[in-house]
Amino acid sequence: MIAISADFDPVHKGHEQLIRKAREIADEKDIEVAIYMNKGYSANHAPFFTPFEARKEMALALGADKVIGVEGLHHRLILSYSVPIRLAKMHEDGVTDYITAADISLDEVKKYAERFIQEGSFLGMPQDFPNRNVIRWYAINEFLSKRFDRKIDFHLIPELTQPKKVSGRFIRKEILKNNLVISDDIKKLLPKTSIEILEREIEKGTIPGKRNMKVLKHKMNTYSRSNLTNIAYLNGKVINKIVEGRFYKDDEESIWASFRRADYGPVMTRLAASCIEEEVTKDEVLKLMRHYEEKGVIPEEQNVDKIIERAWYVAEEVDKGVSAKEANEKFRTRKDLKINPLMTLESGLNLTKFEAKKVHEGLEAKIFVDKDNQISCEIKEKKIKIKTNLKLPSKEVTYLRYILDSRYIPVSGELIKNKRNDWRVKITIHDYSNNNDKK
């Protein structure tokens, strides 16, 4: 099969050109054209404007042999993780060729991708790279060639720029601006079949797809800091901005403003909002990541162990007076570092005599970052709710804060007593690893 991976929201003339070229290659090689079409959430972590079945119909109308739905990834993972999983799926399905469009040449794509291929990590691709996603796909295809002992042939065609650069985002924006009427100018950017299907879906009321703002606002208005800490892709800063911004009403802009104040860009805002809406926990994402690590799909430099090791290493270096930036760079470039991070910590806490009488060992202590940017815990016992700051050495504070602000590493706490009969919180960093060397 020759594969195209896309949102196709909606299928425009640029996509038509891509399918036509794929059809030519497929007919020469006597193979099928398969569209791996994102379903549920787009690659940019947003709900789709056009329903999946309508987009599927548009693609088939232009000559694709089949459409394979890709679901369950884009409200859980960033592209540096979802792309390897999608490409691995293509390998498993027997895809031999992959085609996409870009406004740079294949030689330029190879040049930009070389650094990431050498490093074995696809994180941190510079914002100023042209066609970043094409570069990412090419680099990951090279990485997975070792896992599957073969490469998928990579084909590139120029992006369609006449009568203007065709963009699904621009088309959607103009249709919305025109009160769901497809103007003559926009029709010029769409195949006839796409226009007919879009107009039918608009009439049916299935366009545009939207977030469940009622659910999103309810959670952002009511979830405690400790509960929000369990949600994937929420760090301490954004959680505090969410709480500060309450109470959210019908003004969607106020919701997005809370993320902006926490320095979340548009892509991370969409992913975080999707995680809140769908109740995607760090625990859920971590288990998904471990599953694909075990299959050899995720590069070693991107795995969970590396994130935990980086947090511990940076905390140790910062404790010695090294800047976090310098420590991160040293971790990234040196391959000889031997790091054995702590996976459990013991923290002191402040309890009044009354509170100390009401609690018992084994109670859950939910860990979170409070409004004063201090690591704290919340303990509930019957009608009593206790919130208190945790007492940890500075190195462990730095380490734990890195972990709490990670994308998908869950942390739990349990009330215990030490040998002196003092109340403590046992903090566990969960990684679902079989590595018994960690303590």
Phi, psi and chi 1 to 4 in degrees:
 res  aa     phi    psi   chi1   chi2   chi3   chi4
   1 MET       -  149.1  -70.4 -171.1  -64.2      -
   2 ILE  -104.6  130.6 -179.1  167.4      -      -
   3 ALA  -112.3  146.4      -      -      -      -
   4 ILE  -123.0  134.4  -60.8  168.5      -      -
   5 SER  -116.6  122.7  179.3      -      -      -
   6 ALA  -162.1  166.3      -      -      -      -
   7 ASP   -82.9  -39.4  -72.8  -25.7      -      -
   8 PHE    53.4   53.3  -82.1   18.6      -      -
   9 ASP  -122.0   82.0 -169.6   24.2      -      -
  10 PRO   -90.7  178.8   34.4  -35.4      -      -
  11 VAL   -74.2  115.4  176.2      -      -      -
  12 HIS  -112.4 -172.9   52.6   60.6      -      -
  13 LYS   -69.1  -25.7  -74.2 -169.7  174.3  178.5
  14 GLY   -63.6  -42.7      -      -      -      -
  15 HIS   -65.9  -38.2  -61.3  136.5      -      -
  16 GLU   -59.2  -43.5 -178.8 -179.1   30.5      -
  17 GLN   -62.8  -39.8  176.9  177.5  -88.0      -
  18 LEU   -64.0  -45.3 -163.5   57.5      -      -
  19 ILE   -65.4  -38.9  -66.6  172.5      -      -
  20 ARG   -61.7  -44.8 -173.3 -176.4  -60.4  123.7
  21 LYS   -66.6  -39.9 -175.7   61.0  179.8  176.9
  22 ALA   -61.2  -38.5      -      -      -      -
  23 ARG   -62.6  -40.5 -179.0   78.8  -88.1  156.9
  24 GLU   -61.7  -48.1  -71.7  177.1   17.1      -
  25 ILE   -64.3  -41.3  -63.3  169.2      -      -
  26 ALA   -62.9  -41.8      -      -      -      -
  27 ASP   -67.9  -36.0  -69.9  -16.0      -      -
  28 GLU   -65.3  -37.6  -73.9  174.5    9.3      -
  29 LYS   -97.1   -1.6  -64.9 -170.0  172.1 -172.8
  30 ASP    57.9   50.1 -166.4   25.2      -      -
  31 ILE  -128.1  174.0   56.0  177.9      -      -
  32 GLU   -93.7  158.2  -68.4 -177.6  -52.6      -
  33 VAL  -100.4  117.8  175.5      -      -      -
  34 ALA  -117.0  129.7      -      -      -      -
  35 ILE   -99.4  117.5  -49.0  -65.0      -      -
  36 TYR   -89.4   98.2  -77.8   75.7      -      -
  37 MET  -103.4  125.8 -173.3  177.7  -72.2      -
  38 ASN   -65.7  141.0  -64.0  -35.4      -      -
  39 LYS  -134.2  146.5 -173.4  177.7 -178.2 -179.0
  40 GLY    90.6  -72.6      -      -      -      -
  41 TYR  -131.5  147.2  -75.0   82.0      -      -
  42 SER   -72.3  169.4   73.7      -      -      -
  43 ALA   -61.1  -22.3      -      -      -      -
  44 ASN   -95.4   17.4  -77.3  -40.7      -      -
  45 HIS    70.7   26.4  -39.6  -62.0      -      -
  46 ALA  -117.6  157.0      -      -      -      -
  47 PRO   -63.0  152.3  -17.1   29.2      -      -
  48 PHE   -78.9  144.7  -78.1  104.8      -      -
  49 PHE   -70.4  -42.6  179.6   80.7      -      -
  50 THR  -111.3  134.4  -47.1      -      -      -
  51 PRO   -60.5  153.2  -18.9   29.7      -      -
  52 PHE   -57.0  -48.5  174.5   77.4      -      -
  53 GLU   -62.1  -35.1  -69.5  -59.4  -33.4      -
  54 ALA   -68.9  -42.3      -      -      -      -
  55 ARG   -65.6  -37.7  -70.2 -179.1  -73.0  122.1
  56 LYS   -61.4  -45.7  176.7  179.8  176.5  179.7
  57 GLU   -60.4  -41.0 -173.0 -179.2  -11.7      -
  58 MET   -61.3  -44.0  -68.8  175.5 -170.0      -
  59 ALA   -67.2  -42.9      -      -      -      -
  60 LEU   -65.3  -34.8  -66.7  173.4      -      -
  61 ALA   -64.7  -23.3      -      -      -      -
  62 LEU   -96.2    4.1  -65.3  179.2      -      -
  63 GLY   116.9    1.2      -      -      -      -
  64 ALA   -69.9  146.3      -      -      -      -
  65 ASP   -81.8  -36.3  -68.0  -55.1      -      -
  66 LYS  -156.9  158.6   60.4 -177.2  177.1 -178.5
  67 VAL  -121.3  127.2  171.8      -      -      -
  68 ILE  -111.2  117.9  -60.9  166.9      -      -
  69 GLY   -73.2  133.1      -      -      -      -
  70 VAL  -111.8  114.5  178.1      -      -      -
  71 GLU  -133.5  153.0 -166.1  170.3   14.6      -
  72 GLY    89.7    2.4      -      -      -      -
  73 LEU  -103.4  -43.1  -63.9  178.8      -      -
  74 HIS   -83.6   -1.0  -63.4  115.2      -      -
  75 HIS  -106.3   10.0   63.6  -66.3      -      -
  76 ARG  -125.4  -27.0  -66.8 -173.3  174.7  101.6
  77 LEU  -134.3  148.3  -59.1  170.8      -      -
  78 ILE   -78.8  167.5   58.8  173.8      -      -
  79 LEU   -62.5  -31.4  -74.3  172.2      -      -
  80 SER   -62.9  -16.8  -62.3      -      -      -
  81 TYR  -108.0  -37.0  -68.5   89.0      -      -
  82 SER   -72.2  -33.4   66.3      -      -      -
  83 VAL   -63.9  -47.0  172.4      -      -      -
  84 PRO   -56.9  -38.1  -24.5   33.4      -      -
  85 ILE   -66.9  -42.2  -65.3  168.2      -      -
  86 ARG   -67.0  -41.9  -77.4 -175.3  -79.4  165.0
  87 LEU   -66.7  -36.7  -99.9  170.9      -      -
  88 ALA   -63.4  -39.6      -      -      -      -
  89 LYS   -60.2  -40.8  167.5   68.4  173.1  165.5
  90 MET   -63.0  -43.5  -69.2  178.9 -172.1      -
  91 HIS   -57.1  -47.4  -89.8  -74.5      -      -
  92 GLU   -64.7  -29.5  -68.8  164.0   -3.2      -
  93 ASP   -82.8   -5.8  -70.8  -10.8      -      -
  94 GLY    89.1   19.3      -      -      -      -
  95 VAL   -65.4  133.7  167.9      -      -      -
  96 THR  -107.7  -24.5   57.0      -      -      -
  97 ASP  -136.5  148.2  -63.0   75.8      -      -
  98 TYR  -132.7  137.2  175.0   80.2      -      -
  99 ILE  -131.4  140.0 -173.8  167.1      -      -
 100 THR  -149.7  177.8 -171.7      -      -      -
 101 ALA  -120.2  148.8      -      -      -      -
 102 ALA  -155.9  162.2      -      -      -      -
 103 ASP  -102.3   16.4   56.2   13.3      -      -
 104 ILE  -125.4  163.0   57.6  175.5      -      -
 105 SER   -78.3  166.1   69.3      -      -      -
 106 LEU   -64.3  -36.0 -174.6   54.4      -      -
 107 ASP   -62.2  -39.0  -76.0  -18.4      -      -
 108 GLU   -68.2  -39.1  -72.3  174.3  -63.8      -
 109 VAL   -59.1  -46.3  169.5      -      -      -
 110 LYS   -60.3  -41.2  -68.6  177.2 -178.7  177.7
 111 LYS   -62.9  -47.5 -179.5 -179.6  175.4 -178.1
 112 TYR   -65.4  -33.9  -79.4  112.0      -      -
 113 ALA   -77.3  -19.2      -      -      -      -
 114 GLU   -57.0  -43.3 -172.7   59.4   31.6      -
 115 ARG   -58.3  -43.6  165.0 -171.6  151.8 -170.3
 116 PHE   -72.5  -33.6  -59.4   94.0      -      -
 117 ILE   -64.8  -43.4  -64.6  167.1      -      -
 118 GLN   -65.8  -41.6  -67.8  -62.4  -37.1      -
 119 GLU   -75.9  -23.1  -70.2 -178.1   -3.7      -
 120 GLY    71.1   26.3      -      -      -      -
 121 SER  -141.9  141.7  173.2      -      -      -
 122 PHE  -117.0   22.3  -49.0  106.3      -      -
 123 LEU   -91.2  156.7  -61.7  167.6      -      -
 124 GLY    70.4   32.0      -      -      -      -
 125 MET   -68.7  124.9 -165.9  163.8  -71.3      -
 126 PRO   -55.9  141.8  -25.0   34.5      -      -
 127 GLN   -62.0  -29.0  -68.7  -75.7  -16.6      -
 128 ASP   -86.2    3.2   60.0   -7.5      -      -
 129 PHE   -68.1  134.3  -91.4   25.8      -      -
 130 PRO   -75.6  144.7   28.9  -34.1      -      -
 131 ASN    48.7   51.5  -60.6  109.0      -      -
 132 ARG   -55.3  -38.8  -67.0  165.7   69.7 -138.8
 133 ASN   -70.3  -34.5 -157.9   37.2      -      -
 134 VAL   -65.1  -42.9  175.3      -      -      -
 135 ILE   -60.5  -43.0  -65.1  165.2      -      -
 136 ARG   -61.4  -46.5 -176.4 -177.2  -71.6  110.6
 137 TRP   -61.6  -42.2  -84.7   81.2      -      -
 138 TYR   -63.7  -47.2 -178.8   86.4      -      -
 139 ALA   -63.2  -41.7      -      -      -      -
 140 ILE   -69.8  -34.0  -67.7  171.9      -      -
 141 ASN   -60.1  -39.6 -175.6   39.8      -      -
 142 GLU   -65.1  -43.4  -67.1  -67.8  -49.6      -
 143 PHE   -61.1  -46.1  161.5   73.1      -      -
 144 LEU   -73.0  -15.3  -74.1  177.7      -      -
 145 SER   -61.6  -29.0   66.8      -      -      -
 146 LYS   -74.0  -37.6  -60.7  171.7 -173.9  174.6
 147 ARG   -67.8  -39.4  161.3   71.4  174.4   80.2
 148 PHE  -104.8    1.0  -68.6   96.9      -      -
 149 ASP    59.9   30.9 -160.9   27.5      -      -
 150 ARG  -168.1  157.3   70.9  177.3 -178.5   91.0
 151 LYS  -106.2  148.1  -71.0 -178.6 -173.6  177.7
 152 ILE   -84.6  127.2  -66.4  174.4      -      -
 153 ASP   -63.6  129.6  -72.1  -18.2      -      -
 154 PHE  -101.3  120.8 -155.6   90.4      -      -
 155 HIS  -115.2  141.9  -56.2  -90.5      -      -
 156 LEU  -132.7  132.5 -159.3   60.1      -      -
 157 ILE  -122.0  157.2   66.1  168.6      -      -
 158 PRO   -66.8  146.8  -16.6   29.7      -      -
 159 GLU   -67.5  146.9  -71.6 -172.1  -22.2      -
 160 LEU   -75.5  125.4 -174.6   63.2      -      -
 161 THR  -123.7    5.0   57.2      -      -      -
 162 GLN  -120.7  133.7  -64.9  -63.9  -31.0      -
 163 PRO   -72.7  -14.9   27.8  -36.0      -      -
 164 LYS  -155.1  168.7   61.5  173.5   70.3  176.3
 165 LYS   -60.9  124.1 -174.7  170.2 -179.3  177.4
 166 VAL   -87.5  125.8 -176.8      -      -      -
 167 SER  -136.6  128.1  157.3      -      -      -
 168 GLY   -60.6  -36.7      -      -      -      -
 169 ARG   -62.3  -43.9 -177.2  178.8  -59.9  172.1
 170 PHE   -64.2  -42.9  173.0   74.9      -      -
 171 ILE   -61.5  -46.2  -69.2  167.7      -      -
 172 ARG   -62.4  -44.6  -63.6 -170.1  -63.4  -89.9
 173 LYS   -60.9  -42.7 -177.2  178.8  176.9 -178.4
 174 GLU   -69.7  -37.0  -69.6  -59.1  -56.7      -
 175 ILE   -65.5  -41.7  -67.2  173.5      -      -
 176 LEU   -65.4  -43.5  -72.9  170.6      -      -
 177 LYS   -61.3  -30.9 -169.5 -168.6  -63.0 -176.2
 178 ASN   -94.9   24.7 -153.6   31.9      -      -
 179 ASN    55.2   45.9  -65.6  -42.6      -      -
 180 LEU    63.0   27.5  -63.4 -177.1      -      -
 181 VAL  -106.9  131.6  173.9      -      -      -
 182 ILE   -86.4  109.7  -53.2  172.2      -      -
 183 SER   -70.8  165.0   68.5      -      -      -
 184 ASP   -61.8  -37.2  -70.3  -19.4      -      -
 185 ASP   -63.3  -40.4  -76.6  -15.8      -      -
 186 ILE   -72.4  -34.8  -65.6  -57.8      -      -
 187 LYS   -59.7  -29.6  -75.3 -179.0  178.6  179.0
 188 LYS   -65.3  -20.3  -67.5  175.0 -176.0  176.2
 189 LEU   -95.4   -2.2  -52.3  179.2      -      -
 190 LEU  -120.4  141.9  -63.1  165.2      -      -
 191 PRO   -64.9  155.2  -17.2   29.3      -      -
 192 LYS   -56.4  -42.2 -175.3  172.2 -179.4  -70.2
 193 THR   -64.7  -37.6   47.5      -      -      -
 194 SER   -65.8  -39.4  -69.4      -      -      -
 195 ILE   -60.7  -46.9  -65.1  168.6      -      -
 196 GLU   -62.0  -43.3  -67.5  169.8   -6.6      -
 197 ILE   -70.0  -41.5  -65.5  166.2      -      -
 198 LEU   -60.1  -46.6  -87.0  173.9      -      -
 199 GLU   -63.9  -37.1  -71.0 -179.7  -27.0      -
 200 ARG   -63.8  -45.0 -178.2 -165.5   72.0 -159.4
 201 GLU   -68.9  -35.5  -65.1  -61.7  -43.0      -
 202 ILE   -62.3  -43.1  -71.4  170.1      -      -
 203 GLU   -64.5  -34.8 -172.3  174.8  -14.2      -
 204 LYS   -74.9  -16.5  -74.3  167.5   59.2  177.8
 205 GLY    85.3   16.0      -      -      -      -
 206 THR   -89.6   -8.0   62.0      -      -      -
 207 ILE  -117.5  135.3  -69.6  176.8      -      -
 208 PRO   -89.5  150.3   34.0  -36.2      -      -
 209 GLY   -68.7  147.2      -      -      -      -
 210 LYS  -137.3  161.5  -63.9  179.5  179.8  178.3
 211 ARG   -70.0  159.2  -70.9 -168.9 -178.9  -83.4
 212 ASN   -86.5   83.9 -171.5  -27.1      -      -
 213 MET   -65.2  -27.6  -66.4  -56.1  -63.6      -
 214 LYS   -62.5  -45.4 -177.2  177.9  179.7 -179.3
 215 VAL   -68.0  -45.4  167.6      -      -      -
 216 LEU   -60.2  -47.3 -179.4   59.8      -      -
 217 LYS   -65.4  -39.6  -73.9 -173.3  -69.1 -174.5
 218 HIS   -59.4  -45.8  171.8   73.6      -      -
 219 LYS   -68.6  -39.9  -68.8  177.9  179.4  179.1
 220 MET   -69.6  -24.3  -71.1 -179.9   67.8      -
 221 ASN   -84.9  -26.1  -82.3  -29.8      -      -
 222 THR  -118.0  -25.3   61.2      -      -      -
 223 TYR   -69.2  137.7  -85.0   22.6      -      -
 224 SER   -73.6  165.7   66.7      -      -      -
 225 ARG   -57.4  -40.9  -75.4 -178.1  174.2   85.1
 226 SER   -66.4  -36.4   58.3      -      -      -
 227 ASN   -72.2  -39.1  -74.7  -22.9      -      -
 228 LEU   -64.3  -30.1  -73.1  170.1      -      -
 229 THR   -61.7  -27.3  -61.0      -      -      -
 230 ASN   -75.8  -17.7  -69.0  -32.8      -      -
 231 ILE   -77.2  135.7  -57.8  -68.6      -      -
 232 ALA   -62.9  145.7      -      -      -      -
 233 TYR    70.8   13.2  -58.6   96.7      -      -
 234 LEU  -106.5  119.9  -60.6 -174.3      -      -
 235 ASN   -97.2  176.4   63.3   22.8      -      -
 236 GLY   -60.3  -38.6      -      -      -      -
 237 LYS   -64.9  -47.0 -175.2  174.3 -178.1  179.3
 238 VAL   -69.4  -34.3   78.9      -      -      -
 239 ILE   -61.3  -44.3  -70.7  169.1      -      -
 240 ASN   -66.2  -35.5  -78.8  -33.8      -      -
 241 LYS   -68.5  -35.8  -66.5  -58.9  179.4 -175.1
 242 ILE   -62.5  -46.5  -72.9  170.1      -      -
 243 VAL   -65.9  -40.9  173.5      -      -      -
 244 GLU   -62.3  -31.8  -73.7  172.8   17.6      -
 245 GLY   -81.5   -2.3      -      -      -      -
 246 ARG   -67.1  147.8  -69.0  172.4  177.2  170.0
 247 PHE  -108.3  134.3  -78.3   88.1      -      -
 248 TYR   -80.4  135.0  -56.9  100.0      -      -
 249 LYS  -113.4 -128.3  -63.4 -177.2 -179.5  177.3
 250 ASP   -91.0   -0.9  -66.2  -32.4      -      -
 251 ASP   -86.2  100.8  177.8   17.2      -      -
 252 GLU   -62.5  -32.4  -68.2 -177.0   18.7      -
 253 GLU   -58.9  -33.9  172.8   56.3   26.2      -
 254 SER   -65.2  -31.9   63.8      -      -      -
 255 ILE   -67.5  -49.8  -69.9  177.5      -      -
 256 TRP   -66.2  -30.4  -50.3  134.1      -      -
 257 ALA   -63.3  -35.4      -      -      -      -
 258 SER   -62.6  -38.9  -68.7      -      -      -
 259 PHE   -69.3  -40.6  -73.1   98.5      -      -
 260 ARG   -61.6  -39.9  -77.0 -161.3  -58.0  -87.6
 261 ARG   -64.4  -20.0  -75.0 -166.6  -71.8  -89.4
 262 ALA   -96.8   12.8      -      -      -      -
 263 ASP    68.0   27.6  -58.3  -40.4      -      -
 264 TYR   -85.0  129.2  -88.4   43.9      -      -
 265 GLY   -77.8  176.4      -      -      -      -
 266 PRO   -58.7  -43.0  -24.2   33.3      -      -
 267 VAL   -66.5  -48.5  173.7      -      -      -
 268 MET   -66.9  -31.6 -168.3   55.3   66.7      -
 269 THR   -62.9  -45.5  -67.3      -      -      -
 270 ARG   -63.3  -41.2  -69.9 -168.5  -67.0  -92.3
 271 LEU   -66.0  -45.4  178.5   54.0      -      -
 272 ALA   -62.9  -42.4      -      -      -      -
 273 ALA   -63.1  -39.7      -      -      -      -
 274 SER   -64.8  -38.3  -61.8      -      -      -
 275 CYS   -65.4  -40.3  -73.4      -      -      -
 276 ILE   -65.0  -47.8  -64.5  171.2      -      -
 277 GLU   -60.1  -42.3 -176.1 -179.1  -18.2      -
 278 GLU   -94.3    3.2  -62.3  -72.1  -14.5      -
 279 GLU    57.3   46.8 -162.7   74.6   24.4      -
 280 VAL   -83.3  115.5  178.9      -      -      -
 281 THR   -92.8  160.6   63.7      -      -      -
 282 LYS   -60.3  -38.0  -71.4  178.4  178.5  176.0
 283 ASP   -58.6  -45.1 -171.1   80.7      -      -
 284 GLU   -63.1  -45.6  176.4 -175.8  -16.8      -
 285 VAL   -66.5  -41.3  174.8      -      -      -
 286 LEU   -60.6  -44.3  176.3   56.8      -      -
 287 LYS   -64.0  -37.8  -72.7  176.1  179.3  175.9
 288 LEU   -63.3  -43.6 -177.2   65.5      -      -
 289 MET   -64.1  -44.4  -68.8  -52.8  -50.7      -
 290 ARG   -61.4  -37.2  -79.1  -58.8 -164.2 -167.0
 291 HIS   -59.2  -46.0  169.3   73.3      -      -
 292 TYR   -79.1  -24.6  -75.5  104.6      -      -
 293 GLU   -63.7  -43.8  -77.6  178.1   20.4      -
 294 GLU   -63.5  -28.5  -71.4  168.9    9.1      -
 295 LYS   -82.4   -3.8  -67.6 -179.2   69.7  173.5
 296 GLY    77.0   20.9      -      -      -      -
 297 VAL   -90.2  -32.8  171.0      -      -      -
 298 ILE   -93.6  128.4  -56.4  -59.5      -      -
 299 PRO   -57.7  145.1  -22.1   32.1      -      -
 300 GLU   -57.5  -36.2 -176.7 -179.9  -11.1      -
 301 GLU   -68.5  -12.1  -68.3  -58.5  -47.9      -
 302 GLN  -107.5    1.6  -71.4 -179.0 -153.8      -
 303 ASN   -77.3  171.7   69.7   21.3      -      -
 304 VAL   -59.7  -40.7  175.6      -      -      -
 305 ASP   -57.7  -40.3  -65.0  -31.8      -      -
 306 LYS   -63.5  -38.6  -72.2  -68.5 -178.5 -178.0
 307 ILE   -65.7  -42.9  -66.9  172.4      -      -
 308 ILE   -68.1  -43.6  -63.7  172.0      -      -
 309 GLU   -62.5  -41.1  -72.5  169.6    6.7      -
 310 ARG   -60.6  -44.2  179.6 -169.2  -67.8  -94.2
 311 ALA   -60.0  -43.9      -      -      -      -
 312 TRP   -68.7  -43.3 -179.7 -108.5      -      -
 313 TYR   -63.0  -46.7  178.8   75.6      -      -
 314 VAL   -63.2  -40.4  172.0      -      -      -
 315 ALA   -61.5  -41.9      -      -      -      -
 316 GLU   -64.4  -43.2  -74.8 -169.4  -48.1      -
 317 GLU   -69.2  -41.1  -68.1  -62.4  -68.0      -
 318 VAL   -61.8  -37.3  168.3      -      -      -
 319 ASP   -64.5  -22.4 -161.2   52.3      -      -
 320 LYS   -90.3   -2.7  -62.4  173.0 -172.8  173.8
 321 GLY   100.2    2.7      -      -      -      -
 322 VAL   -80.0  143.3  177.5      -      -      -
 323 SER   -70.5  151.9   71.4      -      -      -
 324 ALA   -61.3  -38.2      -      -      -      -
 325 LYS   -62.0  -45.9 -178.1  179.2  179.4 -179.5
 326 GLU   -65.3  -41.0 -174.9 -179.9  -16.6      -
 327 ALA   -64.9  -41.6      -      -      -      -
 328 ASN   -62.4  -42.0  -90.0  -67.4      -      -
 329 GLU   -65.4  -40.7 -178.8   61.3   20.8      -
 330 LYS   -63.5  -41.5 -170.9  175.6  176.4 -177.5
 331 PHE   -63.8  -40.0 -179.8   87.4      -      -
 332 ARG   -68.3  -35.8 -170.9 -179.0   71.4   83.1
 333 THR   -96.5  -22.1   55.2      -      -      -
 334 ARG   -95.9  132.1  -72.8 -172.3   56.9  178.3
 335 LYS  -103.0   -3.5  -54.2  -62.8 -178.2 -176.3
 336 ASP   -99.4    8.3   59.4  -17.9      -      -
 337 LEU   -74.2  132.1  -62.0  171.0      -      -
 338 LYS  -109.7  114.1  -63.9 -170.5 -177.5  -61.4
 339 ILE  -126.2  131.8  -56.7  163.3      -      -
 340 ASN  -128.8   81.4 -170.2   24.2      -      -
 341 PRO   -68.2  148.9   24.5  -32.8      -      -
 342 LEU   -69.9  136.2  -69.6  177.8      -      -
 343 MET  -107.4  -10.6  -59.4  -55.2  -71.6      -
 344 THR  -133.0  141.6   59.5      -      -      -
 345 LEU  -129.2  155.5  -49.2  171.7      -      -
 346 GLU  -120.4  126.8 -128.7 -177.4   74.4      -
 347 SER  -121.1  145.4  168.7      -      -      -
 348 GLY   -80.8  166.5      -      -      -      -
 349 LEU  -154.2  164.4   68.7  166.6      -      -
 350 ASN  -104.3  117.9  -68.2  -46.4      -      -
 351 LEU  -125.7  139.4  -66.2  178.5      -      -
 352 THR   -74.1  166.0   66.2      -      -      -
 353 LYS   -60.0  -38.7  -71.1 -177.5  179.4  179.8
 354 PHE   -62.3  -47.2  173.0   76.8      -      -
 355 GLU   -65.0  -40.1  -69.9  168.8  -18.8      -
 356 ALA   -61.5  -29.8      -      -      -      -
 357 LYS   -77.1  -21.8  -69.3  178.4 -178.9  178.0
 358 LYS   -92.8  -12.8  -65.3  -66.6 -178.1  179.5
 359 VAL  -103.5  167.6  -62.3      -      -      -
 360 HIS  -147.2  162.7   57.9   80.4      -      -
 361 GLU   -62.5  145.9  -73.4 -167.3  -81.1      -
 362 GLY    94.9  -10.3      -      -      -      -
 363 LEU   -65.7  141.6  -86.6  179.4      -      -
 364 GLU   -70.2  135.9 -179.9 -176.3   14.1      -
 365 ALA  -119.7  104.0      -      -      -      -
 366 LYS   -75.8  127.5  -66.3 -178.6  178.4  179.6
 367 ILE   -94.1  136.3  -47.8  -61.8      -      -
 368 PHE  -158.3  172.3   66.2   98.2      -      -
 369 VAL  -102.4  122.4  177.5      -      -      -
 370 ASP   -81.3 -179.7   72.0    7.7      -      -
 371 LYS   -65.3  -19.7   63.7 -179.1 -179.3  179.4
 372 ASP   -94.8   11.9  -62.7  -42.4      -      -
 373 ASN    70.5   24.8 -147.1   33.3      -      -
 374 GLN  -103.0  143.4  -58.5  -64.9  -49.3      -
 375 ILE   -74.9  125.2  -61.5  177.1      -      -
 376 SER  -133.7  177.1  -56.5      -      -      -
 377 CYS  -139.3  157.0   73.7      -      -      -
 378 GLU  -122.6  127.2  177.8 -178.0  -81.0      -
 379 ILE  -121.6  129.0  -56.1  164.2      -      -
 380 LYS  -118.0  133.6  -72.0 -176.2  179.1  179.8
 381 GLU  -144.3  110.0  171.3   63.7   -6.4      -
 382 LYS    52.9 -115.6  -63.6  179.7  179.8  177.0
 383 LYS   -94.1    5.1  -65.4 -177.1  179.2 -179.1
 384 ILE  -103.8  133.6  -67.6  179.3      -      -
 385 LYS  -124.6  122.2 -178.7  164.6   71.2  173.6
 386 ILE  -114.4  130.2  -57.5  164.8      -      -
 387 LYS  -122.0  129.4  -69.2 -176.5  179.6  179.9
 388 THR  -150.7  148.4  176.8      -      -      -
 389 ASN   -70.9  150.7  -69.2  -18.1      -      -
 390 LEU   -95.0  148.6  -62.3 -178.6      -      -
 391 LYS  -109.2  109.9  -61.3  177.0 -178.8  177.9
 392 LEU  -136.7  153.9  -71.2  159.4      -      -
 393 PRO   -61.1  153.6  -19.6   30.4      -      -
 394 SER   -57.6  -38.8   60.6      -      -      -
 395 LYS   -62.0  -41.9  179.3  172.0   71.4  174.1
 396 GLU   -71.6  -30.6  -66.5 -176.7   11.9      -
 397 VAL   -63.1  -47.8  168.5      -      -      -
 398 THR   -60.5  -46.7  -56.2      -      -      -
 399 TYR   -60.1  -49.9  172.1   52.6      -      -
 400 LEU   -65.4  -35.7 -173.4   54.5      -      -
 401 ARG   -65.6  -40.5 -176.4   59.6 -168.8  -93.9
 402 TYR   -58.9  -42.9  -91.3   99.8      -      -
 403 ILE   -66.9  -45.0  -65.3  -63.3      -      -
 404 LEU   -61.5  -31.5  -71.9  171.1      -      -
 405 ASP   -91.1    3.5  -73.3  -13.4      -      -
 406 SER   -71.4  166.3   70.8      -      -      -
 407 ARG   -73.2  -35.0  -65.1 -175.4  173.9  105.6
 408 TYR  -151.6   26.0   47.6   76.5      -      -
 409 ILE  -103.6  111.5  -60.9  172.4      -      -
 410 PRO   -78.7  151.3   21.7  -22.9      -      -
 411 VAL  -129.7  135.7  173.9      -      -      -
 412 SER  -126.7  160.5   67.4      -      -      -
 413 GLY  -134.0  148.5      -      -      -      -
 414 GLU  -139.3  135.4  177.8 -173.2    0.6      -
 415 LEU   -75.6  127.8 -152.5   58.8      -      -
 416 ILE  -137.2  171.3   61.9  170.0      -      -
 417 LYS  -118.1  139.7  -81.6 -168.1  172.3 -177.1
 418 ASN   -87.6 -172.9   63.6   12.5      -      -
 419 LYS   -65.1  -24.3  -67.3  177.6 -179.5  178.6
 420 ARG   -89.6    7.1  -66.5 -177.8  -59.7  177.2
 421 ASN    70.6   23.2 -146.7   33.2      -      -
 422 ASP   -90.7  145.4  -64.9  -34.6      -      -
 423 TRP   -73.6  134.6  -74.0  111.5      -      -
 424 ARG  -136.2  165.3  -49.6  -81.3  -71.8  175.4
 425 VAL  -114.8  121.3  173.4      -      -      -
 426 LYS   -87.0  117.4 -180.0 -177.4  177.4 -177.4
 427 ILE  -102.8  127.2  -58.3  165.9      -      -
 428 THR  -116.5  128.9  -57.5      -      -      -
 429 ILE   -96.3  119.7  -63.7  165.0      -      -
 430 HIS   -93.9  130.0  -61.3  -84.2      -      -
 431 ASP  -131.6   -5.8   68.2  -16.7      -      -
 432 TYR    52.1   42.6  -58.3  113.0      -      -
 433 SER  -102.3  152.1  169.4      -      -      -
 434 ASN   -92.5    7.7  -66.6  -39.2      -      -
 435 ASN   -75.8  106.0 -174.1  -10.0      -      -
 436 ASN   -81.3   -2.8  -65.8  -39.9      -      -
 437 ASP   -77.6  -17.6  -66.9  -28.1      -      -
 438 LYS   -77.7  148.1  -69.5 -176.3  179.4  179.4
 439 LYS  -119.3      -  -62.0  177.1 -178.4  179.3
